[in-house]
Amino acid sequence: MFVKICGITNEDDALLSVAMGADAVGFIFAPSARQVAPQKVYDITRRLPPEILTVAVFRDELPARVIELAHKAGVKAVQLHGRETPEQAREVAGHFRWVIKAFGSDDDNLPKANTYGTDMVLLDAPSPGSGKVFDWSIAGDAPDSMKLILAGGLTPENVDAAVQEVRPWGVDVASGVEKSPGKKDAMAVKRFIENAKAHASEQYRGDDNLPYDWDVE
């Protein structure tokens, strides 16, 4: 079970998430209460283990600007969280091995997610960052061939039910483990990761003692 802790704004929360067992940490570059500058992200990512997937999150940004800022930040992956076209997503994917294309639960393009040049798709609430739960059955519209990451209103209290119902490849959380915008709650992060991994589908269970090499696969 892939677990991404998003909306990281400081080094302490990044290191905390990693220590608690997160597989990925996300940094928001789009306008948001959790927005961070590329240089600050670079300083944080240098301190993280190589097996952690570092993700820069953009929304409706030009591909050239996405590529420039993500390289400057030193991240391994990019998340496109707006209304980017398949052509724009494929352009970004030409520069990064790992691209996550996000769709709101109200986006009619979800069934065509496999045309965006990436195998990772994130399903979120209609309003990104709202922390609201939506109808999880919509996840069934995503192409079966893709790695589905479920987001939107997940918390330590409901992530187990979400994982059991949707059987996603991964889960993503930001506001659901915060004590205030941009500041993580250590115990909430711990419980979220534990509950998500404890209820992972059998096909997504692995040896947690072995680090994942994002630079190879």
Secondary structure, DSSP 4 states (H G I P E B T S, - for coil): -EEEE----SHHHHHHHHHTT-SEEEEE-SSSTTB--HHHHHHHHTTS-TTSEEEEEESS--HHHHHHHHHHHT-SEEEE-S---HHHHHHHHTT-SEEEEEEETT-TTGGGGGGSS-SEEEEE-SSTTS-----GGGGGGS-TTSEEEE-SS--TTTHHHHHHHH--SEEEESGGGEEETTEE-HHHHHHHHHHHHHT--GGG---TTSPP-TTT-
